[in-house]
Amino acid sequence: MSGTRHADGRRDLRALPVALALWAGQLAANRILDTSGAAASLASGVPLVVVILGLAALAGLAGITGVMALRYRRRHRHGMAATTKRCRQAGIVVMLIVTALLAGAFTTGVHRSLEARDAAIRYAQAGTATPVSVEARIDTPLAASSVRGYDCQADITVTRLGTEPSHAPARLFAAGAACARLDHGMLIRAEAGLGPARYGSRPVWATTRTVPAIIRQPAAPRALANRMRHRFTALTAGLSDQGKILVPGVTCGMLGQSYAGPADTGGLDATYANRVEQEFRDAGIMHLMAVSGGHFILIAQLVLWACAACRLPRPVAALAVLSAYHGLAMLVYPSHSVLRALAMGWFSCLAMLAGRRPQATSALSWSVIMILLADPGKATSYGFALSAAAVLGITLLNDLIERLLARRMPRALAQTVSVTIAAQALTLPIQILMEPSIPLMSTLANLLVAPFVSWSTITGLLALVLAPFAPSIAFAAAWLSSCGTAVMAWVAHACGAPAWASLAWPSGIYGSLLAFAGEITIIAMLTAVHRRRDHGSGTRYHRPIWQCAAAWFAETRAMLDSQWQTARRPGNDRSASRPPA
């Protein structure tokens, strides 16, 4: 066999530049077209001058790459087929990046134009105080209202305003008996006042104090999921105070104090609940209270274990995992992280059906491309950006950080710490745009709660599923889940309550760029120190750190070039990605 190094199919980065370019184009178009600035979004935190400079830099990079490709092609016109092929590939990459930028700007323009023409959005922007007849579909479970004077809220899609059709996304605020009567998946009619949103991702706020009329009940699967959630919330009312708050959060992504519905007993101490939530934020473990890819990975592992025990063929196992993904997405609170995880789950199941290993970076890139093309409004969502950045950081940086840490600590500990650091490496700049502070104890807090997260999640999901059918068993499972969340609450208090637990940081895009530059500097320094040691003999390089860093960058570029050439060879990707027999 020749010594050719095969490309790792699990680290396929070819679609990543296209996804980033599409996202950049949509953010730039949103920032240029955004004139209201009412809703907090990812685009509103980027100054216009930064957008212009970023687009100019991308255009300049594309032009420089094209010129270099032409120069190489002219210089090696005779007898250099490999160089010509490389130039052609570089030209294709440049063309795809430019096309993605233009596609992002175009889809955002079309999306904003359709929103401006929508009847409900036009009525809301007019500022008319007179209530109007609205038909809407409820898209999320009801949650506690964030606006004083109302008891509950839910995201809706307006389907008709008076006699005019509409497709406007909005947020409904209701009070009184409506909160116990309405539910996720209903089609309702109400006399509501419409106005522009003061904050949030929905452009319209709809407010009503009357009980809306129910035109259509939820479909049978949605009604069953609603029943499970209500019974589960009623069961958690018998737990301790931290269990009432955290068990619903770690299970279905909604803290106990945020629930609004027929099972709402109002027995939670609001001061204590707000303190627990703030301590989780200051400790850097608030992401545990949101449904993300970890829930889907746990469900997939359980289903695959059951399918292996029953000796089911691979296609049946893939369909079973996909069905479990959709069932989980229906039970938990719908969010952008759930949508991202479900889209990536589709690609993983398709890879399983084809007999190939799942490619995390490629699946993430294509999921982002499809979601942003279908709904350009997701480009300005902090939640969607945090979810995608965390997965990308784990995929790209986890192996490098784990190798660095494994030299100084046990392998199991290095794996746990590396996942936390890799996820925070790319999410930290985005978090600074939301809140200009850095949780100093985040890594330690995540390390301490890691052994209890899976336990609390699995037992919580078991309680959620069994709540309508076996209340005694479901309560026992919920109590076991609360044992794990009690440890999380203690860690959050120990790591988030001290005043020095959070480091104040410059706000805005400049603070975000400063944090990103600091992370790159730290990673480069640690890698350079790591490269000073000879991996084979254990001897040290007698060279300065900056020379080691330059050599590392040169070797990395050569390795990536080799992997790119190998990946483009016919049939190589399938052989590299095929699972072992």
N, C-alpha and C positions, 0 to 999 in steps of 0.2 A: 504494500500500500504506500502511496505517496504521502508526504508529510503535509498535505494541504489542510489548513484549518477550516472546518465547516462553520458556517454561520449558525448561531443559536436562534432557532425559529421562535423561541419564546420572547426574544428581544427584538422583534421586527419593528424598526422605527420609521419605515418608509412613509406611513400615513400620518405620522406625528406632525411634520412641518405643514402639511395641508390643513390639518385640524387647527393648529395654532394660527395659521394665516387666515382661515375662515373666521375664527373667533376675533382676531385682531381687526379684520375688516368690519365685522358687526359692531364691535365696541367703538371703533372710530366713527362709523356712520351714526350710531346712537349719540355719541358725544357731540357731533356736529349738528345733528338735527334736534337735540334736546334743548328746549328753550324754557320749559317750566321749572325743572329742577326740584319738583315737589317730592317725587318718590326717591328714596335712597336706593341707589343702584351702583353697580361696579363701575359703570361708565361715568357717573357723576363725580367720582373721586379722581378722575384723570383730567388735568388741565388741558385746554385746547392746544396749547403750544407743544405739550408732550405728544399729543396725538399727531400733530403735523410733523414733528421731528421723527416720530416713530415710523410713519408712513414714508417719509423721505429716506430714512435709513434703509427700510425694506426695499424701496425702489432702487436706491443706490447699490445695495448688495446684489439685487437681481441683475442690474446692469453690469456691475463689475464681473459677476460670474459669467454672464453671457460673453463679455469681451474676452475674458480669459479662455473660455471654451473656443472661441473663434481663433484666437492666437495659437492655441495648442493644435488646432486642426490644420491651420496653414503651415505651422512649423513641421508637423509630422504627417504631411499629406501622403508621402510615399512610403509604403511598407510598414505603417504603424496602425494596424487595424484596432489594436486594443486601445490606443489613445483616442482614436476617432470614436470608438464605442463609448469611452468615458465622457468625451465631450458631448456626445448625443444624449447620454443619460443626465449630465448636468443641465443641458438645455431643457430636457423634459421636466426635471425637478423645478427649474426656474419658472417654466410655463405653468406648472401645476400650482405653485405658490402664488403667482400673479393672478391666475384664474380664481383661486380660492379667495384672495383678497377682494377681487371684483364681485365674486358671488356673495360674499358676506355683506358688502356694501349694498348690493342690489336687493338681496332678500330683506335686509333691514329697511330699506327705503320702501319696498312694497308693503311690508308689515306695518310700518308707521302710516303709510298712506291709507291702507284699509282701516286702521284704527281711527284715523281722523274722519273717515266717511261713515263710520258706524253711528247708527241713530242714538244709541244709549250714551256713547262717549260725547257726541255733539250736544246732547241734552245736558249732560253733566258739566261740560265746559261752559255752557251758557249760564250756569249758576242760578237756574230757576228753582225757587224754593217750593213750588207747588208739587205735592206728591203725584205720581203718575202710575198707571197700571203696568206692572212688570211681571213677565213670566221668566223664570230662571230655573236652571238645573244646579243642584247643590253638589259641589265637587269634592268637598272635604267633610270630615266629621265636625260637629260644632265644638268650639273651644271658648274658653272664657274671654270676654270682651276686653280689648285693650283701650277702649274709649269709655270715658266716664258717662254714665247715664244709660248704658246698655248692658245686658247680662251675658250675651253670647255673640259669637261671630262665626262666619264660615265663608270660604271662597266659593263663588258661584259663577256661572256663565249665563248672561242674560240672553234668552232666546227670542224674546219679543218685547218691544216697548210700545205699548198701546196697540196699534195695528201694524207697526213697522217691524220687520224681522231684524234681529241683531245677533251678534256673536261676541259681544264685549265681555272680557273677564272683569269681574267686580268682586267686592267684599261686602257681604251682608252683615249688618248689625241689627240685632233684635233684642227684645226684652220680654220678661214675663213668661206666660204660658207657651209662647212660641218656641222657647229653648227646649222644652220637654217634648214638643210635638214634632219638630223638624228633625230630619236625619239625612245622612249621606246618601245620595242617589235619588232623592225625590225631585220631582218637577212641581214647582209651586207657582202660585200667582199671588201678588201682594201689591198693596198701595204703598209705594216707597218713594222717598226723596233721593234723588241722585245728585252727586257732587264729585268734584275731582278729589282724588286721594291725597291726603296730607303726608302719608308715608306708606311704605310697603311696595310690593311688586305689582299689585293690581291698580290699574289706572283710575278706577271708579269706585266710590263708596255708595252703597245703597243702605238707607236707614229706614226702619219701620218699627212702630210700636203696637201694631195690630197683629193678630194671629193670621199668617198667610193661609190661603186655601191650597190644599194638596190636590194637584191635578193627576199625578201618577205616583204610585208607591215605587220604592226601589225594586229592581229585579231580584229574583230569588237568591242568587249567590250573594249579592250585596246585602240583602235583608238578613241573611244568615250571619254574615260578617258583622253587621251592626249589632245583632243580638249577642254574639260572642263578646264583643267589646263592652257592651253595657253590663252584661252579667259579670265579666271580669272586673270591671271597675267597682261593681257592688261588692264583690268578694274582697277586694283590696281595702275596702273601708274597715274591715276587721283587723287590719295589720297595725303595726306601730306607726308613729307619725312619719318616720323616714320611709317606711315601706309604702304608705299611701302615696307618697310623692315619687319615689324612685322606681318602684317596681313597674308601674305603667310606663315610665320613661324608658327604662332599659328594655322593656318588652315591645312596646308599639310606638315609641318615639314621641309620646305626649306625657309631660309631667302631670302628676295627680291634680295639682291646683289649676291646670289648664283645661281640665275636662268640663264640659257642659252638656247635660243631657238628662234623661229620665233617672239615671242612677246617681245624680249629683246630690249628695246629702249636705254639702256645705260645712262639713265638720273639720276642715283643715284650718290651722292657724296661719293666716296670710303672712304675718311677720316671720314666722319660722320657715315657711316655704320659700319666701324671697331670700332669706339668709342662706339656706341650703343651696339654692340655685346660684347665688353669687359666689359662694365658696367653690362650687364646681367650676365656675368660669375662671376664678382667680387661680385655681390649682391646675388649670389646663386639661381637665378631663370632662368637659361639658359634652364633647363629641360622643361619649358613652350613652348619653340620653337621646341620641338620634339613631334611627334605623339606617344602616349603611351596608357596605359589602360584607362586614363580619357576620351579620344575621344570615345573609344568603349563603355564605360559605359554610356555616354551621348546618343549615338545612340541607345543602347539597351533600355534605359528608354523611349526614344521617340517612338520606335517601339512597346514596350509593352503597352504604354499608348494608342497608336492607335489601337492595337489589342484588348485591353480591351474595348475601346469605341465601336468597331464593334462587340463585344461579340464573338470573334473567340476562338475556342478551344485551349487548351494548346499545342498540337503538331503543329498546324498551326502557333501559336505564336513563338514557338521555331525555326521552319524553317524560319520564317520571320526575326527573329533576326540573325540567321546564314547567311542569304542572305545579310542582311545589313552589317554584319561584313566583308564579302568578298567584297562588293561594296566599303566600306570605305578603305579597304586595297588596292584596285585597284586605288583609287583616290589619296591617299597620297603618299609621298615619301617612297619607301620601305627601311626599316631599321630593325635592330635586335629587337628593342622594338616593332615594328609592328608585326613581326613574333611571338614574345612571346605572345603578346596580342591576336593575332588571334588563336594561339594554345590553350590558356586558354579559349577563347571564344567557341571553339569547345567542350571542356569538360563541360562548363556551359550549352550549348545548349543540350548536351546529358543528363545531369542531369535533365534539364527541361523536356525533352521527357520522362524520366523515372519517373518523379514525385518526384524527390529528390531535396533537397537544394544543391546549388553549394558549393563545398569545396575548398576554395581558395588555401590553402597550398597543398592539394593533387593535385589539377589541375596544380599548378605551378611545383610541383615535377615531375609529369608525362610529362608535356610539356617540361621541361628541359631534361628529359631522352630521349624522342623521338627526340628532335631537335639535341642533341649532338650525338646520335647514327646515325642519318641520315647524319649529317655534323659535324664531329669532329673538323673542323676548327673554329666553333663558340666558342669553349672552351677558346680560346685565345683572344676573342673580348671584349674590354672594354665596348662597348655599350650593348652587351648582358648581361654581368655581372652586370652593373649598373641597367638595367631594372629588372632583376631577384632579385637582392638584395633589390631594393626599394619595390617590391611587398612583399617579404618575411618579411622585416622590418615592413611594415604596418600590415601584417597579425598577426605576433607574438607579436609585442610590442605596437600596438596602444591602445588596451584595458587597458593595465597596465598603460601607460603614461596618458591616459585620466582619469583614476580613481585618479591618483596622482594630476593632474592639477585641476580636478573638485572640490577639497577641498578648492582651493584658488581663483577660477575664475568661471564665469558663464559656464554652460554646453556647450552652443553653441561655445563659445570661446575656451574652452578646447578641443572640438572635432577638431576644425580647427588646433590648435597648435599641438595637439598630432599626427595628420597625418603627418605634416611636420617633426617633430622630429623623428617619427618612420621610415619614409622613409630615412632620412639622417643618421640615426644611423648605418645602414649597408652599405650605399653607400659611406660614408665619407672615410673609409680605401681604397676603390678602387679609389676614386677621388684623394687621396694623391699620389697614384702611377702615376697618369697622371700629376698632378700639385701640388707641395708641398706647399699648402696654404689652410687655412680654412676661408671661408667667415663668418665673425662675425655677419653680419646683415641678414643672410639668413632666419632665422625664422621670423623676423619682416617683411622682404620683402615679403615672401610667405603669411604671414597673411594679408598684405595690398592689395595684388593683387588677393587674393582668390575670392572675390565677383565678379571680372570682367573676370575671366578665362573662365567660362562656357558661359557667354554672348558673348565674342569675338569668342569663338570656334563655337558656334551654328550659329551665324550670318555669320561667315566666311564660314562654310560648306554650308549654304544656298546660299551664293553668288557663291561658287564654282559649285554647282549643276545647278543653274539657269543661269550662265554666257552665255552659247551658245544659250539659248532659250528666255530669258527675260533680256536683258542687263540693262535696266533701274532699274528694281527691284533688280537685282544682285548688281549693283553699290550702291544702297541704303543700302543693307545688308552689303556690304563691308565697307561703310562709318560708319555704326553703329558698326561694328567690330573694326574699327580704333579708335573709341571713347574709347573702352576698352583698346586697346593697348597703347593709349596715357597715360593712368594712369600707365600702366606697365612701359613705358619708363621713366616717372617721378620718379616712385619708384626705378627703376634701377639706375637712376642718383643720387638720394638722398642716396641710401644705398650702391652703388658700386663705386661712384666717389671718396670719401675721401680716403686718403692714408692709414688710419687706418682700412678701411673696411675689409681688408684681413690680416690674421695672418700668417706670415711665419712659416713653419713647416719642420721638417727633411724629406728628400726625401727618396724614395725607400721603400723596404719592411720593414725596421726597423721603419720608420716613420709611415707606415700603421699599424704595430702591436702596436706601441705606442698609436696611436689614438684609436684603438680598445680596448686596455687595459684601457685607460682613460674612454671610454664610459661605459665599464662594471663596473668600479669602481663607476662612478656617479650613474648609475642605481641601483647598490647594496646599496649605501648609501641612496638614496632617498627612496628605498623600505624599508630599515631598519628603517628609521625615520617614514615612514608611518605605519609600524607594531608596533611602540611603542604606538600607540593610539588604544584603544579598540573600535572596530567598533560598538559594541552593546550598550555600556553604555557611551561612550565618555571619560572614565577614561584613565589614562596613565599607561603604564607598567613602573614599577620602576626597570628597568634592563638596563645594558649598551647596547650601539648600537650593539656591536659585538655579544652579546648573542641573541639579537633580530634577527640579520642576520643569525646566526646559526639555530635558531628555524624556520626562514622562509625557509631556504634551506631544512631542514628536513620535514617540512610540504609540500613543493613543491614536493619533491621526493615521499612522501606518496600519494599525490593527483595524480601524474602522474602514479604511479603504480596502483592505484585504477581505473583510467580511462582506462589504458591498459587492465586490466583484464575484465572490463565491456565491452570494445569494442570488445573483442575476443569472447564474448558469442554469440551463434547462434541467429540471428535475431535482435540483439540489434542495430546494426548500421543503419538498415533500419528504425526502429522505431524512433531512435534519429534524423535521417536526414529528416523524412517525413515532408513536409510543413504543417502548420496548416490548418484545414478545413475552 
